[in-house]
Amino acid sequence: MEIDVGRITRQEKYKLLIGSVVPRPIAWVSSVSEAGVVNVAPFSYFNVACIDPMMVSIAVARKAGAVPKDTSHNIQQTGEFVVNMVDVSNVDAVNQSSADYPPEISEAQELGLTLIPAAAVKVPRIGQSRLHFECRLHQVVTLGDPAASDLIIGEVVHVHVDDDLYYEGKIDVQKLAPVSRLAGHTYAKIGEMFDRPRPVYGKSE
């Protein structure tokens, strides 16, 4: 099958992308509005952007009329946010926080989430997560004309890791039990894991 993306609808593009680019890690982002309301929302257009300086990227799709979502608005106003990682123990709360809450309503308060002070930013981290990246805004790239998405790049300035997850300088993925996003309403756990050592050019086995 050949697909001319110029001939398909926005919804068809959406389904094609989220069904093909899988699995996707989930950033459970906490941010704070100018009025002090703690916003919590998940985003699966999320990944590592740079190692040194340590950066992550999150794409936040805009609402109808090119209106920025609360998370994007808050981050651009305050310059700070926290990425709380998603695992099997908190995925139900993560899913609940994806509802379209009004800006003046805190998802954290509505869902009874535990808020813990961060070390380097003013935005709190979520106690139901066991791995957190405290971030300061580095750059926002607005995509589309009219604007359709805000690509947020944040510099990680502090990391919290549950002691049980950290071993010899590495994250124990099995203990973390991360959850990823697929298409539709579907999520995925870590399945079978296997190694493939990276080859060195010119070196034979």
trRosetta pair geometry for C-beta under 8 A, 3 or more apart (Angstrom, degrees):
i j d omega theta_ij theta_ji phi_ij phi_ji
3 8 6.5 -3 -174 -30 104 138
3 16 7.1 173 144 -122 168 152
4 7 4.4 48 90 13 107 113
4 8 7.3 154 84 -17 59 89
5 8 6.0 -61 -143 34 42 106
5 13 6.3 70 -153 -105 98 107
8 12 4.0 -109 172 93 112 136
8 13 5.9 143 102 -54 112 76
8 16 7.5 57 120 -18 160 140
9 12 4.6 99 54 7 76 102
9 13 7.0 -134 99 -5 42 86
10 13 5.6 -54 -151 34 32 113
10 14 6.3 37 150 -23 65 105
11 14 5.4 -49 -149 33 33 117
11 15 6.5 31 155 -16 65 104
12 15 5.9 -52 -145 38 32 108
12 16 6.3 34 154 -21 63 108
13 16 5.7 -58 -149 37 29 113
13 17 6.3 24 157 -16 65 109
14 17 6.1 -62 -149 38 26 106
14 18 6.2 4 166 -1 66 112
15 18 6.5 -62 -134 46 26 96
15 19 5.8 16 168 -11 63 120
15 183 6.9 63 -151 -154 65 129
16 19 6.3 -69 -142 44 18 103
16 20 6.1 4 163 -10 60 121
17 20 6.1 -73 -143 41 23 102
17 21 5.7 -11 178 10 69 114
18 21 6.8 -53 -113 52 27 88
18 22 7.4 65 171 -63 49 100
18 24 7.8 -66 -141 -7 74 141
18 44 7.9 72 -131 94 103 132
18 181 7.8 -58 -160 133 103 107
18 182 7.7 98 159 154 87 39
18 183 4.7 124 121 -107 96 81
19 22 6.9 -34 -172 -24 25 128
19 182 7.7 40 -119 170 51 78
19 183 4.1 11 -87 -66 74 148
21 24 6.3 50 125 -69 90 111
22 180 7.5 123 -165 136 73 123
22 181 7.6 -113 -124 102 86 59
22 182 5.0 46 -140 -127 134 69
22 183 6.9 -70 -71 -30 138 82
22 188 7.8 93 178 3 107 143
23 180 3.4 64 162 124 124 147
23 181 6.7 137 -169 57 77 39
23 182 6.1 -50 -113 -75 78 74
23 188 5.0 -108 -106 56 136 133
24 44 4.2 85 110 171 127 102
24 45 7.2 -26 -173 -83 142 35
24 46 7.1 109 166 42 97 77
24 180 5.8 144 61 -174 36 96
24 181 4.6 -34 65 60 98 96
24 182 7.8 164 18 -78 86 28
25 44 7.2 169 87 -146 33 68
25 46 5.5 -98 91 89 89 104
25 47 6.7 122 44 -91 117 60
25 86 7.8 157 -176 42 68 104
25 178 7.1 -27 -126 170 89 138
25 180 5.9 -56 -87 -114 39 89
25 181 7.8 0 96 13 5 89
26 42 5.3 -6 -176 -167 113 112
26 43 7.1 148 -157 73 64 35
26 44 5.0 -34 -99 -93 75 78
26 46 6.5 94 -143 37 17 140
26 85 7.8 113 81 -157 74 52
26 86 4.2 -6 79 19 118 145
26 94 6.7 69 138 180 145 147
26 179 6.7 -16 20 93 130 82
26 180 6.7 174 -19 -131 92 38
26 181 5.5 107 -70 -30 104 107
27 42 6.9 152 81 -154 47 57
27 43 5.0 -18 61 62 98 90
27 44 7.7 -180 19 -84 70 28
27 46 3.9 174 -16 -119 109 155
27 56 7.2 140 -98 149 137 136
27 58 5.2 -86 54 -101 158 121
27 83 4.6 -58 -151 -139 101 107
27 84 7.9 103 -175 47 57 47
27 85 7.8 -46 -118 -99 48 51
27 86 7.9 -127 -84 -14 8 106
28 40 6.9 8 172 -173 88 93
28 41 7.7 -174 -155 96 54 24
28 42 5.1 -26 -101 -95 67 81
28 83 7.1 109 56 -167 52 55
28 84 4.3 -56 83 74 105 91
28 85 6.9 161 22 -107 102 3
28 86 5.3 124 -31 -63 114 93
28 90 7.5 -46 -48 123 169 130
28 94 5.3 -92 -98 -117 123 105
28 97 7.3 75 -149 70 99 148
28 126 6.6 -64 123 31 123 149
28 129 6.3 -173 66 -73 135 138
29 40 7.2 171 87 -148 48 47
29 41 5.8 -19 59 65 92 71
29 42 7.3 151 12 -103 76 26
29 43 6.1 12 -7 8 121 111
29 58 6.6 69 -66 -146 140 170
29 71 5.4 72 98 -146 134 132
29 81 5.5 -4 -166 175 102 127
29 82 7.0 149 -153 77 53 49
29 83 5.9 -27 -95 -101 72 61
29 84 7.4 178 -83 19 19 80
30 38 6.3 -11 -166 -173 101 97
30 39 7.1 154 -154 83 49 53
30 40 5.1 -13 -100 -99 76 81
30 81 6.7 161 79 -165 50 74
30 82 4.7 -6 54 57 100 102
30 84 6.2 51 -13 -15 105 117
30 108 7.2 50 -126 -64 112 128
30 115 7.8 149 -153 -123 152 95
30 123 5.6 153 113 165 94 111
30 124 6.1 -78 145 80 148 65
30 125 6.4 170 37 -119 145 33
30 126 5.8 167 -49 -39 134 97
31 38 7.7 155 81 -156 36 52
31 39 5.0 -18 65 62 85 103
31 70 7.5 169 74 133 124 83
31 71 5.3 132 15 -139 141 63
31 74 3.8 124 139 104 127 137
31 75 5.4 -79 -123 -58 141 76
31 78 7.0 159 -171 45 92 131
31 80 7.5 152 -133 97 76 64
31 81 4.6 -29 -88 -111 91 98
31 82 7.8 -174 -68 24 51 67
31 123 5.8 -45 -125 -126 35 138
32 36 6.4 -15 -176 -142 108 34
32 37 6.9 155 -156 74 61 39
32 38 5.6 -29 -100 -99 78 58
32 39 7.1 178 -91 16 24 81
32 74 6.1 156 71 -168 28 125
32 78 6.0 62 70 -46 87 170
32 80 7.6 2 30 81 100 104
32 122 6.7 -77 30 111 149 99
32 123 5.2 -158 -11 -106 104 81
32 124 7.8 90 -61 10 115 77
33 36 6.7 -42 71 27 78 19
33 37 4.4 11 28 49 121 91
33 39 6.4 86 -39 -25 92 113
33 70 7.0 -53 -78 -167 109 100
33 73 7.6 15 -118 106 86 106
33 74 5.2 -83 -86 -103 53 105
33 77 7.5 33 -153 67 49 146
33 103 6.5 103 -95 178 152 97
34 74 7.8 -153 -26 -122 63 69
34 77 5.5 -80 -58 154 99 148
34 78 7.4 -168 -78 -59 62 95
35 104 7.3 -20 80 -118 154 76
37 103 6.9 117 75 158 153 65
37 104 6.2 -151 -79 -147 159 36
37 105 7.4 72 -163 67 135 10
37 106 5.1 -151 -168 -70 84 91
38 106 4.8 50 60 -142 75 121
38 107 7.7 -105 110 48 79 70
38 108 4.6 -21 104 21 123 138
38 109 7.3 123 56 -24 106 90
38 115 6.3 -52 -148 -103 173 145
38 123 7.8 129 -128 -153 89 76
38 124 6.3 -22 -123 40 137 113
39 70 4.8 -161 -134 131 156 124
39 71 5.9 -154 120 -81 131 65
39 74 5.7 -169 31 -25 135 157
39 101 7.9 -177 -134 77 84 123
39 103 7.6 -35 -86 -144 125 60
39 106 6.9 -116 -77 -127 41 63
39 107 6.4 62 -155 13 46 105
39 108 8.0 -150 -119 -12 5 99
40 97 4.8 -65 112 -155 100 140
40 106 7.6 60 2 -178 94 72
40 107 4.2 -123 52 79 93 122
40 108 5.0 111 -17 -56 130 83
40 111 7.7 -92 68 33 139 133
40 113 6.5 43 -23 26 171 165
40 126 6.6 85 -125 -77 133 132
41 69 7.3 -122 97 151 171 132
41 70 7.1 130 -20 68 142 104
41 71 5.1 -109 49 -52 128 129
41 97 5.8 -156 -102 142 40 101
41 98 6.6 96 -152 -107 75 49
41 107 6.9 135 -62 -1 67 160
42 86 6.8 47 -125 -68 122 140
42 94 4.9 68 -63 -177 138 96
42 95 7.6 -24 13 -79 149 34
42 97 6.2 110 -17 84 91 106
42 98 5.4 -45 40 -78 104 98
43 46 5.4 117 105 -50 90 112
43 58 5.1 76 96 -164 146 109
43 59 7.2 -180 175 66 125 51
43 60 6.1 -64 -111 -91 145 74
43 71 7.3 -149 -42 96 128 167
44 180 7.7 97 -140 -172 114 63
44 181 3.7 -49 -118 34 151 153
45 58 6.6 102 90 -165 77 51
45 59 3.6 -56 119 53 134 104
45 60 7.7 -161 61 -58 118 32
45 61 7.6 106 7 -35 145 89
45 149 7.8 -40 94 -160 166 137
46 56 7.0 10 -170 171 87 110
46 57 7.0 177 -144 91 45 58
46 58 5.0 1 -103 -106 86 77
46 59 7.7 -139 -63 20 49 69
46 83 7.6 144 -158 -138 135 131
47 56 7.0 -176 98 -157 30 76
47 57 5.8 -8 61 56 74 95
48 51 7.5 28 174 -72 122 67
48 55 7.6 103 -172 87 58 59
48 56 6.0 -58 -112 -109 39 71
48 57 7.8 32 121 15 11 85
49 55 4.2 -61 73 111 108 102
49 56 5.7 139 4 -141 98 13
49 57 4.1 103 -65 -30 122 101
49 153 5.5 -155 142 -135 176 101
50 53 6.1 41 112 74 125 61
50 54 6.9 -177 96 -139 78 16
50 55 3.9 35 42 37 99 111
51 54 6.4 -17 -175 -99 31 62
53 155 5.4 -15 141 -137 131 111
53 156 8.0 172 158 44 86 71
54 155 6.8 97 78 -165 62 66
54 156 4.2 -59 114 54 111 110
55 138 6.1 -30 -124 0 125 156
55 153 5.7 14 179 -179 125 94
55 154 6.5 163 -152 84 75 41
55 155 5.3 -42 -95 -100 85 54
55 156 6.6 -163 -90 -2 27 83
56 83 6.1 -35 83 -19 160 160
56 133 6.2 77 -6 119 144 160
56 135 6.7 -88 43 -94 106 141
56 153 7.6 174 87 -150 37 54
56 154 5.7 -14 60 61 82 92
56 156 6.3 69 -8 -49 100 106
57 151 6.3 -6 -170 -177 111 91
57 152 6.8 153 -156 82 57 51
57 153 5.1 -22 -101 -99 83 72
57 154 7.7 166 -91 18 34 70
58 83 7.5 -175 -56 -94 132 117
58 151 7.7 163 84 -156 38 47
58 152 4.8 -16 64 62 87 104
58 154 7.3 11 9 0 104 112
59 143 7.5 -13 -143 17 113 140
59 149 5.2 11 -178 172 100 127
59 150 7.2 161 -155 81 53 42
59 151 5.0 -21 -101 -101 81 70
59 152 7.4 175 -88 18 28 72
60 68 7.4 50 112 -159 123 81
60 69 5.3 -124 169 41 116 121
60 71 5.6 -154 -121 83 147 113
60 72 4.3 -169 88 -58 148 112
60 149 6.6 156 77 -161 40 73
60 150 4.8 -14 60 60 96 94
60 152 6.2 30 -3 -9 109 116
61 69 7.3 61 78 -26 54 126
61 148 6.8 -32 -147 157 76 72
61 149 4.9 -40 -105 -101 51 91
62 66 5.3 14 138 -149 153 39
62 67 6.0 148 -178 65 97 38
62 68 5.7 -58 -118 -93 93 39
62 69 6.7 -152 -122 -24 40 79
62 72 7.6 -58 -91 37 73 160
62 144 8.0 -132 21 60 124 139
62 147 5.7 79 -22 123 161 93
62 148 5.7 -146 31 -166 109 24
62 149 6.1 -135 -9 -78 83 33
62 150 6.8 94 -61 -18 91 88
63 66 7.9 -11 71 73 59 5
63 67 4.3 -30 62 68 107 99
63 68 7.5 -2 13 78 90 7
63 69 6.2 125 -34 -75 94 71
64 67 7.0 8 72 20 44 104
66 146 4.5 -92 -67 149 138 118
66 147 4.3 96 -154 61 111 89
66 148 7.2 -65 -109 -73 80 40
68 72 4.3 -120 -172 90 109 121
68 73 4.7 138 106 -58 122 85
68 76 7.4 -36 179 11 166 138
68 150 6.1 31 -125 -26 104 140
69 72 5.1 89 57 13 75 102
69 73 6.9 -144 95 -5 35 93
70 73 5.7 -60 -144 40 30 112
70 74 6.0 29 160 -21 68 109
70 101 7.9 -41 2 79 156 88
70 103 5.1 173 -103 -110 118 82
71 74 6.0 -57 -147 35 25 109
71 75 6.4 20 159 -16 63 109
71 81 7.4 60 -168 -121 89 142
72 75 6.0 -58 -146 38 28 108
72 76 6.3 23 159 -15 64 110
72 140 7.6 105 -160 -136 96 132
72 150 4.4 105 -139 55 138 150
72 152 6.5 -153 -118 -54 80 127
73 76 6.1 -64 -150 39 26 106
73 77 6.2 19 157 -15 64 113
73 103 7.9 -28 69 -121 146 126
74 77 5.8 -66 -149 40 28 108
74 78 5.9 -11 170 12 69 114
74 81 7.4 105 106 -86 106 104
75 78 6.6 -70 -130 53 23 85
75 79 7.1 78 179 -96 57 13
75 80 7.2 -143 -133 64 66 26
75 81 4.9 -27 -102 -40 106 125
75 137 5.6 134 168 -79 93 121
75 140 7.7 140 108 -79 112 122
75 152 5.8 27 111 -138 157 145
75 154 7.7 -86 -158 -79 132 118
76 79 7.7 27 -160 -68 18 53
76 137 7.1 125 -99 -125 40 163
76 140 6.0 -6 -95 -39 104 160
76 150 7.7 -80 -50 -167 124 152
78 81 7.9 119 81 -54 112 70
78 122 7.3 -111 -179 62 128 118
78 123 7.3 119 118 -58 145 106
79 136 6.0 10 152 -162 90 79
79 137 4.4 -112 -149 26 60 115
80 121 4.2 162 -160 -161 130 125
80 122 6.0 106 78 40 161 80
80 123 4.9 -175 125 -12 108 114
80 134 7.9 -15 -165 -176 99 83
80 135 6.9 152 -156 90 53 60
80 136 5.7 -29 -99 -108 71 60
80 137 6.9 -93 -55 -16 29 87
81 121 7.6 -50 26 147 14 161
81 123 5.6 3 -123 36 29 174
81 135 5.3 -15 68 67 75 107
81 137 7.4 73 4 -61 98 84
81 152 7.9 30 25 151 149 146
81 154 6.3 -93 54 -102 104 155
82 118 5.9 -153 -79 -85 132 135
82 121 6.7 -173 -62 69 91 134
82 123 5.0 -164 -14 109 99 116
82 124 7.1 -89 11 104 149 29
82 125 4.7 -132 168 -95 159 75
82 126 7.6 170 105 -6 127 78
82 132 5.7 -8 -178 -170 111 109
82 133 6.8 158 -161 79 59 50
82 134 5.4 -25 -107 -105 88 57
82 135 6.7 166 -96 18 32 82
83 132 6.9 155 82 -158 53 55
83 133 4.3 0 54 54 104 104
83 135 6.3 52 -9 -16 95 126
83 154 7.6 165 -29 69 113 144
84 125 5.9 139 -84 -164 107 82
84 126 4.3 5 -106 37 169 110
84 128 7.7 67 162 72 140 75
84 129 3.6 170 -180 6 102 165
84 131 7.6 130 -161 81 50 54
84 132 5.3 -16 -104 -105 66 87
85 129 5.6 134 52 -165 56 118
85 130 7.3 -58 67 61 105 63
85 131 4.1 -5 26 75 131 106
85 132 7.2 -135 0 -75 82 38
85 133 7.8 79 -44 -8 93 93
85 176 7.4 -30 125 -169 140 118
85 178 6.8 -62 168 -115 112 102
86 90 6.2 -126 -141 83 61 103
86 91 5.9 79 -179 -93 104 74
86 94 5.1 37 -122 -82 118 162
86 129 7.3 -55 -78 -113 37 107
86 178 6.6 78 87 -156 67 75
86 179 5.1 -78 130 56 102 97
87 90 6.0 65 54 27 69 91
87 91 7.0 -112 98 -43 26 90
87 129 7.6 128 12 -136 97 68
87 130 6.8 -16 13 27 143 109
87 176 5.8 -135 -101 164 132 65
87 177 4.9 86 -169 86 108 79
87 178 5.3 -71 -101 -102 76 38
87 179 5.9 139 -142 -7 21 90
88 91 6.1 -31 -133 -6 29 119
88 177 4.5 -49 6 137 112 124
88 179 5.9 133 -70 -55 53 110
88 189 6.3 24 -78 -110 114 113
89 128 7.3 -160 119 180 97 84
89 130 7.7 58 53 -19 135 116
89 177 7.4 91 -17 80 86 126
90 93 5.1 -54 -170 44 75 112
90 94 5.8 84 130 -30 86 100
90 126 7.8 111 -157 125 151 126
90 128 4.4 126 -112 144 122 107
90 129 5.9 -63 8 -79 170 63
91 94 5.1 -51 -145 36 37 119
91 95 6.3 40 156 -22 68 101
91 179 4.6 20 -86 29 130 171
91 187 6.2 126 -167 161 140 171
92 95 5.8 -51 -150 34 31 111
92 96 6.6 32 151 -19 63 105
93 96 5.5 -52 -148 36 35 114
93 97 6.4 35 153 -21 66 106
93 111 5.8 116 -151 165 93 138
93 113 6.5 120 -177 -89 136 102
93 128 5.7 2 57 128 159 166
94 97 5.9 -60 -152 34 29 110
94 98 7.2 39 148 -34 60 99
94 179 7.8 174 46 74 154 134
95 98 5.8 -46 -162 11 38 118
95 187 7.9 -94 -72 -42 118 137
96 99 6.6 -25 178 -9 48 108
96 107 7.9 151 117 -167 84 105
96 111 5.5 132 110 -111 130 129
97 107 4.5 82 -136 171 89 142
97 111 6.2 -61 -73 -24 86 158
97 113 7.9 26 -77 -48 127 141
99 107 7.7 157 55 -114 89 111
101 105 4.6 -120 177 85 109 115
101 106 7.9 -22 146 122 151 3
101 107 5.4 -166 3 -71 158 88
101 110 6.9 -163 -115 9 140 156
102 105 4.9 82 60 7 82 107
105 109 7.7 -128 -177 62 65 111
105 110 6.2 37 168 -46 106 129
106 109 4.0 71 82 10 113 106
106 110 6.5 174 91 -10 59 85
107 110 5.6 -58 -141 42 32 111
107 111 5.8 10 167 -1 69 116
107 113 7.4 30 121 2 76 132
108 111 6.6 -70 -140 48 19 95
108 113 4.3 -87 -146 56 70 117
108 115 5.7 49 178 -61 145 112
108 124 7.8 75 -128 79 167 126
108 126 7.2 -141 -114 -106 108 98
109 112 7.7 28 -175 -71 28 35
109 113 7.8 -60 -41 36 22 83
113 126 5.5 -40 174 -143 127 102
113 127 7.1 158 171 39 74 85
113 128 6.0 -85 -142 -4 89 121
114 126 6.9 104 71 -170 65 56
114 127 3.0 -36 92 37 118 135
114 128 6.3 134 33 -35 95 75
115 124 4.0 39 -174 136 101 154
115 125 7.5 139 -157 69 57 35
115 126 6.8 -38 -102 -104 54 50
115 127 6.9 -93 -42 -15 9 97
116 124 6.0 141 62 -170 35 97
116 125 5.1 -33 67 67 95 86
116 126 7.4 118 19 -146 91 2
116 127 5.0 112 -29 -71 113 88
117 124 6.0 -61 -96 -113 32 85
117 125 7.9 11 106 20 14 83
118 121 4.8 -11 99 59 148 76
118 122 7.2 -22 48 26 115 2
118 123 6.0 32 -6 76 142 60
118 124 6.1 -166 -24 -123 87 29
118 125 5.3 111 -82 -25 86 96
118 132 7.6 -137 -114 140 95 140
118 134 4.9 127 -167 -107 129 128
118 158 7.0 133 176 75 97 134
119 134 6.5 -135 48 -18 80 162
119 158 4.8 -147 68 172 114 162
119 160 7.4 148 -9 -62 118 105
120 134 5.1 132 54 118 100 147
120 157 4.6 -134 117 114 152 116
120 158 4.1 154 5 -16 125 132
121 134 4.8 -180 10 -172 113 109
121 135 7.2 -4 -41 59 157 34
121 136 6.6 -173 -90 -71 119 78
121 157 7.0 119 -43 58 100 127
121 158 7.5 -158 -5 31 88 117
123 134 7.6 163 65 -139 98 85
125 129 7.0 -104 169 61 97 115
125 132 4.3 5 -143 -134 139 159
125 134 7.2 -77 -65 -76 114 89
125 160 6.5 118 126 31 178 144
126 129 4.9 70 82 6 98 106
126 132 7.6 163 39 -94 67 119
129 132 6.0 109 103 -68 123 88
130 161 7.4 42 147 -160 76 47
130 162 3.8 -30 -172 -20 104 131
130 164 7.8 -46 -173 57 140 100
130 165 6.0 131 135 -28 121 141
130 176 7.2 -159 80 -129 122 72
131 159 7.7 -11 -168 -173 76 93
131 160 7.0 177 -146 91 33 68
131 161 5.4 17 -115 -114 82 69
131 162 6.8 -77 -60 4 69 87
131 165 6.4 -89 -68 98 110 165
131 171 7.3 33 -110 -127 147 132
131 176 6.8 2 -21 -132 140 115
132 159 6.9 164 85 -155 58 49
132 160 4.3 14 48 48 103 105
133 154 7.9 123 128 104 115 124
133 156 4.7 -61 -168 -121 106 114
133 158 7.9 150 -160 82 42 49
133 159 5.8 -13 -105 -106 62 80
134 156 6.9 101 68 -156 51 64
134 157 5.5 -66 101 63 97 83
134 158 4.1 6 44 58 126 93
134 159 7.2 -140 17 -70 80 34
134 160 7.7 72 -25 -11 99 94
135 154 3.3 36 175 156 135 132
135 155 6.3 143 -153 68 77 37
135 156 5.5 -43 -92 -92 80 51
135 157 6.7 138 -118 7 26 85
136 154 6.5 151 69 -161 28 85
136 155 5.3 -21 61 59 85 95
136 157 5.5 46 -7 -25 104 131
137 140 7.0 -16 -167 -42 118 94
137 152 7.0 -70 -127 -163 91 98
137 153 7.8 90 -162 79 58 55
137 154 5.8 -52 -100 -106 39 79
137 155 7.9 12 97 16 8 81
138 153 4.7 -62 67 109 110 94
138 154 5.9 162 2 -122 91 20
138 155 4.7 103 -59 -31 114 93
139 152 8.0 167 90 -154 49 40
139 153 4.6 7 56 51 86 116
140 150 5.5 -19 -165 -171 108 102
140 151 6.9 145 -161 75 52 54
140 152 5.5 -13 -107 -103 82 65
140 153 7.4 -161 -76 22 35 74
141 150 7.5 144 72 -163 43 51
141 151 4.2 -16 61 61 96 111
141 153 7.4 45 -4 -12 99 108
142 147 4.9 -45 -179 -125 117 111
142 149 7.5 157 -157 85 50 46
142 150 5.8 -25 -102 -105 67 69
142 151 7.6 -158 -75 20 18 77
143 147 7.3 94 68 -150 38 64
143 148 5.9 -61 101 61 81 88
143 149 4.5 -13 57 64 111 94
143 150 7.5 -169 16 -83 82 20
143 151 5.9 70 -26 -21 115 106
144 147 5.5 104 80 -150 97 24
144 148 3.1 55 13 10 170 103
144 149 6.1 97 -2 17 121 76
147 150 7.5 24 -180 -63 117 77
156 159 6.4 28 171 -63 122 94
161 165 5.5 -122 178 76 96 113
161 166 4.7 89 124 -52 134 122
161 171 7.0 -124 -141 -101 134 94
162 165 4.7 78 69 2 90 109
162 166 7.4 171 83 -9 47 92
163 166 6.3 -73 -147 38 33 102
164 172 7.7 -82 142 46 63 132
164 175 5.9 -144 138 170 94 142
165 171 5.7 -5 157 -148 99 77
165 172 5.5 -147 -159 42 50 89
165 175 5.4 -164 -108 101 65 118
165 176 5.3 72 -137 -74 119 85
166 169 7.7 15 -175 -100 90 10
166 170 7.4 155 -153 77 56 33
166 171 6.5 -35 -97 -99 60 53
166 172 7.4 -128 -62 -3 12 90
167 170 6.0 -34 73 64 68 81
167 172 5.3 50 13 -51 119 109
171 176 5.9 23 166 -44 108 140
172 175 4.1 36 104 23 117 113
172 176 6.3 159 88 -19 61 87
173 176 5.4 -54 -141 38 33 114
173 178 6.8 -54 -157 3 81 107
173 190 6.3 136 152 -106 106 163
173 193 7.4 124 91 -92 137 153
174 177 7.0 18 172 -64 34 69
174 190 7.2 -128 -103 88 50 150
174 193 8.0 -99 -70 -4 93 147
177 189 6.7 -24 -171 -151 83 103
177 190 6.6 -128 -138 18 46 113
178 189 7.9 145 86 -148 47 55
178 190 6.2 76 53 -43 78 107
179 187 5.2 7 177 173 111 124
179 188 7.0 151 -161 74 64 40
179 189 6.1 -37 -106 -93 71 58
180 187 6.7 152 78 -166 41 72
180 188 4.9 -23 63 62 93 94
181 186 7.9 112 -168 93 52 60
181 187 6.1 -44 -106 -113 47 70
181 188 7.7 -142 -50 18 2 86
182 186 4.1 -38 67 100 118 106
182 187 6.5 -179 11 -105 89 16
182 188 5.5 84 -39 -25 112 109
183 186 6.1 21 64 43 51 112
188 191 7.5 -45 174 -31 108 101
190 193 6.8 1 172 -58 110 106
199 203 7.3 -173 -178 63 78 97
200 203 4.1 26 84 21 106 131
